[in-house]
Each structure stands twice: as C-alpha cells, then as structure tokens.
Amino acid sequence: MDLMGQFVFFDPVYFLYVGPAILLALWAQMKVKSAYAHASKITARSGLSGAETAQRILNVHGINNVAIEPADSFLGDHYDPKHKVLRLSPDVYHGRSLASVGIAAHEVGHAIQDATAYGPLAFRSGLVPMASIGSNMSVGLIFMGIILGFTGMAVVGLALFGVVVLFQLVNLPVEFNASKRARQVLLANGMVTAEEDRVVGKVLSAAAMTYVAATITAVVTLLYYVSRVTGRRD
C-alpha cells in the first residue's frame, strides 16, 4: 500500500491531472453547504415536511408501492429502486424548510424515473455491481500491475476503473433529470411558489455541481492511470 501511495502522492503529474478537479469538488461542496444553510432557514409556505412532500408527490403520480423511511445520516437521502424505499435524513424527513422540501422532491424524482422506466436510471442500476467492484479493486490492480510489471493486470484495473467512470457519466443525466422533475411537480401542484422555486433551484443546482465535480475527477483520474500504465509522463 505504501508503494501504491508513492505513485500518487509523490507524483506531481497526478496533481496536474487531478488538482483542478479537486478544487472544483471543494468549491461545489462549499456551494452545497451555503445553499442548504440558506434554504434551511426558510420555512416552506405549504407547511409540509420533507416526508409529507414526498408522499404528496407520490400520490400525484399514482405511485403507491414506494415506502418513505427516515435515514440515519445527515444528507444521506436516497431512493432505493431495488427495495422501493425512499430514505430521507432526519432533517429532511421531519424538516419543513425549503431545503427539506427540495431535497425530498429530488429523491422522489428518482422514484418517478423508476416508475416510468427511465432508461438512464435502469442503466445506472445495472452498473452498480461492477462499479462497486471497480471502486474497491481497480486501483490496487493498476498499481500492483505497474510495480510487478504485469501489464495485463494493470489493464484489467483500468477496465474496472473505466466502469466507475461510466457510472459517473450515466449518473449525471439521472440526477439532473430528477431535479428537473422535482421542481416541475412542486410548482405544478402548488407546493412551492415561484419565489420559493428559485431557492429550491439553488439548492438542487449546487448539489448537481457535486456530481459534475465527481465525474470530472473520475475522468481525469482515469487519464492519469492510463498515462502511468502506458508510461506516458506528459
């Protein structure tokens, strides 16, 4: 593991590839925290909690096979298409702020995608097993292949990391589409006003930038790994 670390953390070329993406990711995280903190201070005029907002949207779309449960982590909100469960973090589940309403609506957007057989969501779900394997094994295979001179092993690692990159690329339209659906359904059904929609939009747009940053980071990291395996240093 120390040898692997030396390839990355003591290689200035790594930071030339990944450094700008890391800065973008840090900026995106700051934007999310700022937008979330601002929206958390504004109580939604509808008076709905995040959980109530989610249930109302599900009802509007006639989706009655999705459960809503509180999650046990801050901003651990997600939709589980396999078990048909929408999990909302405590602040979102119980909160009645525009942040809670917006995030809950975004996650219901994924449930709507699932119910309408939205292609990119199904593709993303299908990639999860291989992406998980790639995330756990790819880097080790790449650097062990380099250290031991086993090019084939390194190439397998590259292929596995490529699945991780593909997952990130597919994830972008899924997340953007969920946010678009969320804002549309909130406005169309009077759960937010036009003024409130602008606040919700800032929260969801900031969150979307974290996905963009993660995707860019994954792509440039793959390019760095390719340069190491092929022996290119420029």
C-alpha positions as CSV (number, residue, x, y, z in Angstrom):
1,M,0.0,0.0,0.0
2,D,2.9,2.4,0.7
3,L,4.4,1.7,-2.7
4,M,1.0,2.5,-4.3
5,G,0.8,5.7,-2.3
6,Q,4.2,6.8,-3.6
7,F,3.0,6.5,-7.2
8,V,0.2,9.0,-6.5
9,F,1.0,11.2,-3.6
10,F,4.6,11.9,-4.6
11,D,3.9,12.2,-8.2
12,P,3.5,15.9,-9.3
13,V,1.9,14.7,-12.6
14,Y,-1.0,13.3,-10.5
15,F,-1.8,16.8,-9.2
16,L,-1.5,18.3,-12.7
17,Y,-4.3,15.9,-13.8
18,V,-6.5,15.8,-10.7
19,G,-5.7,19.0,-8.8
20,P,-8.1,21.3,-10.7
21,A,-10.9,18.7,-10.3
22,I,-10.3,18.5,-6.6
23,L,-10.5,22.3,-6.3
24,L,-13.8,22.2,-8.2
25,A,-15.1,19.5,-5.9
26,L,-14.2,21.6,-2.8
27,W,-15.9,24.6,-4.3
28,A,-19.0,22.5,-5.1
29,Q,-19.2,21.3,-1.5
30,M,-19.0,24.8,-0.2
31,K,-21.8,25.8,-2.6
32,V,-24.0,23.0,-1.3
33,K,-23.4,23.8,2.3
34,S,-24.1,27.5,1.7
35,A,-27.3,26.9,-0.4
36,Y,-28.5,24.3,2.1
37,A,-27.9,26.5,5.1
38,H,-29.8,29.4,3.5
39,A,-32.7,27.3,2.4
40,S,-32.9,25.5,5.8
41,K,-33.7,28.9,7.4
42,I,-36.8,29.4,5.2
43,T,-40.0,27.6,6.2
44,A,-42.0,26.4,3.2
45,R,-45.3,28.2,2.9
46,S,-47.0,24.9,2.2
47,G,-46.1,23.9,5.8
48,L,-45.2,20.4,4.5
49,S,-42.4,18.4,5.9
50,G,-40.0,16.6,3.6
51,A,-41.7,13.3,4.2
52,E,-45.1,14.9,3.6
53,T,-43.9,16.5,0.4
54,A,-42.5,13.2,-0.8
55,Q,-45.8,11.4,-0.1
56,R,-47.9,14.0,-1.8
57,I,-45.7,13.8,-4.9
58,L,-46.0,10.0,-4.9
59,N,-49.8,10.4,-4.7
60,V,-49.9,12.9,-7.5
61,H,-48.1,10.4,-9.8
62,G,-50.1,7.4,-8.5
63,I,-47.1,5.6,-7.1
64,N,-48.3,3.5,-4.2
65,N,-45.6,0.9,-3.9
66,V,-42.8,3.2,-2.5
67,A,-42.2,3.4,1.2
68,I,-40.8,6.5,2.9
69,E,-38.4,5.9,5.8
70,P,-36.1,8.1,7.9
71,A,-32.4,7.5,7.2
72,D,-29.8,7.6,10.0
73,S,-27.3,10.0,8.5
74,F,-27.0,13.7,7.6
75,L,-27.8,14.3,3.9
76,G,-28.0,10.5,3.5
77,D,-31.1,10.9,1.3
78,H,-31.5,8.4,-1.5
79,Y,-34.0,6.3,-3.3
80,D,-33.5,2.5,-3.3
81,P,-35.0,1.2,-6.6
82,K,-34.4,-2.4,-5.6
83,H,-36.5,-2.3,-2.4
84,K,-38.8,0.6,-3.5
85,V,-37.8,2.7,-0.5
86,L,-37.2,6.4,-0.2
87,R,-34.9,7.2,2.7
88,L,-34.7,10.7,4.0
89,S,-32.2,12.1,6.5
90,P,-33.7,13.3,9.8
91,D,-33.5,17.0,8.9
92,V,-35.2,16.4,5.6
93,Y,-37.7,13.8,6.8
94,H,-39.0,16.0,9.6
95,G,-38.0,19.4,8.4
96,R,-40.4,21.9,6.9
97,S,-37.8,24.2,5.3
98,L,-37.4,24.8,1.6
99,A,-34.2,22.7,1.8
100,S,-36.2,19.7,3.1
101,V,-38.9,20.1,0.6
102,G,-36.5,20.4,-2.3
103,I,-34.3,17.5,-1.4
104,A,-37.2,15.3,-0.7
105,A,-38.8,16.2,-4.1
106,H,-35.5,15.4,-5.8
107,E,-35.3,11.9,-4.3
108,V,-39.0,11.3,-5.3
109,G,-37.8,12.3,-8.8
110,H,-35.8,9.1,-8.8
111,A,-38.9,7.1,-7.8
112,I,-40.8,8.7,-10.7
113,Q,-38.0,7.7,-13.0
114,D,-38.2,4.2,-11.7
115,A,-42.0,4.1,-12.1
116,T,-41.8,5.4,-15.7
117,A,-38.9,3.1,-16.7
118,Y,-36.5,6.0,-17.3
119,G,-33.7,4.3,-19.3
120,P,-30.6,6.0,-17.7
121,L,-31.8,5.1,-14.2
122,A,-32.1,1.4,-15.2
123,F,-28.7,1.5,-16.9
124,R,-27.1,3.1,-13.8
125,S,-28.7,0.5,-11.5
126,G,-27.3,-2.2,-13.7
127,L,-23.8,-0.7,-13.4
128,V,-23.8,-0.7,-9.6
129,P,-22.4,-4.2,-9.0
130,M,-19.4,-3.7,-11.4
131,A,-18.9,-0.1,-10.4
132,S,-18.7,-1.3,-6.8
133,I,-16.1,-3.9,-7.7
134,G,-14.2,-1.4,-9.7
135,S,-14.2,1.1,-6.9
136,N,-12.8,-1.4,-4.5
137,M,-10.3,-3.3,-6.7
138,S,-9.2,-1.2,-9.7
139,V,-6.5,1.0,-8.1
140,G,-4.8,-2.0,-6.4
141,L,-4.7,-3.9,-9.6
142,I,-3.4,-0.9,-11.6
143,F,-0.5,-0.2,-9.2
144,M,0.3,-3.8,-8.5
145,G,0.5,-4.3,-12.2
146,I,2.8,-1.4,-12.6
147,I,5.0,-2.4,-9.6
148,L,5.2,-6.1,-10.7
149,G,5.5,-5.3,-14.4
150,F,2.2,-7.2,-15.2
151,T,0.7,-5.0,-17.9
152,G,-2.3,-7.3,-18.2
153,M,-3.2,-6.9,-14.5
154,A,-2.9,-3.1,-14.8
155,V,-5.1,-3.1,-17.9
156,V,-7.8,-5.1,-16.0
157,G,-7.6,-2.5,-13.3
158,L,-8.0,0.3,-15.9
159,A,-11.1,-1.5,-17.3
160,L,-12.6,-1.8,-13.9
161,F,-12.0,1.9,-13.1
162,G,-13.5,2.6,-16.5
163,V,-16.8,1.2,-15.3
164,V,-16.6,3.6,-12.3
165,V,-16.2,6.5,-14.8
166,L,-19.0,5.2,-16.9
167,F,-21.2,5.0,-13.8
168,Q,-20.4,8.7,-13.0
169,L,-21.2,9.7,-16.6
170,V,-24.5,7.9,-16.6
171,N,-25.3,9.4,-13.2
172,L,-25.3,12.9,-14.5
173,P,-28.4,12.8,-16.6
174,V,-30.2,10.8,-13.9
175,E,-29.5,13.4,-11.2
176,F,-30.3,16.4,-13.5
177,N,-33.5,14.8,-14.6
178,A,-34.6,14.1,-11.1
179,S,-34.0,17.7,-10.1
180,K,-36.0,18.9,-13.2
181,R,-38.9,16.6,-12.3
182,A,-38.8,17.8,-8.7
183,R,-39.1,21.5,-9.5
184,Q,-41.8,20.9,-12.1
185,V,-44.0,18.9,-9.8
186,L,-43.5,21.2,-6.8
187,L,-44.6,24.2,-8.9
188,A,-47.4,22.5,-10.8
189,N,-49.1,21.3,-7.6
190,G,-48.7,24.5,-5.6
191,M,-46.2,23.1,-3.1
192,V,-43.9,26.0,-3.7
193,T,-44.3,29.5,-5.1
194,A,-42.3,30.8,-8.0
195,E,-40.1,32.7,-5.4
196,E,-39.6,29.6,-3.4
197,D,-38.7,27.6,-6.5
198,R,-35.7,29.9,-7.1
199,V,-34.4,29.0,-3.6
200,V,-35.0,25.3,-4.2
201,G,-33.3,25.6,-7.6
202,K,-30.2,27.0,-6.0
203,V,-30.0,24.0,-3.6
204,L,-30.5,21.4,-6.3
205,S,-28.2,23.2,-8.7
206,A,-25.4,23.3,-6.1
207,A,-26.0,19.6,-5.4
208,A,-25.8,18.9,-9.1
209,M,-22.4,20.5,-9.2
210,T,-21.0,18.0,-6.8
211,Y,-21.9,15.2,-9.3
212,V,-20.3,17.2,-12.1
213,A,-17.1,17.6,-10.0
214,A,-17.1,13.9,-9.1
215,T,-17.5,12.9,-12.8
216,I,-14.6,15.2,-13.9
217,T,-12.4,13.9,-11.1
218,A,-13.1,10.3,-12.1
219,V,-12.4,11.0,-15.8
220,V,-9.1,12.8,-15.2
221,T,-8.0,10.2,-12.6
222,L,-8.6,7.5,-15.3
223,L,-6.5,9.6,-17.7
224,Y,-3.7,9.7,-15.1
225,Y,-3.8,6.0,-14.6
226,V,-3.7,5.4,-18.3
227,S,-0.6,7.6,-18.5
228,R,1.1,5.6,-15.8
229,V,0.3,2.2,-17.4
230,T,1.4,3.3,-20.8
231,G,4.5,5.0,-19.5
232,R,3.5,8.5,-20.8
233,R,4.5,11.3,-18.5
234,D,3.4,14.3,-20.5
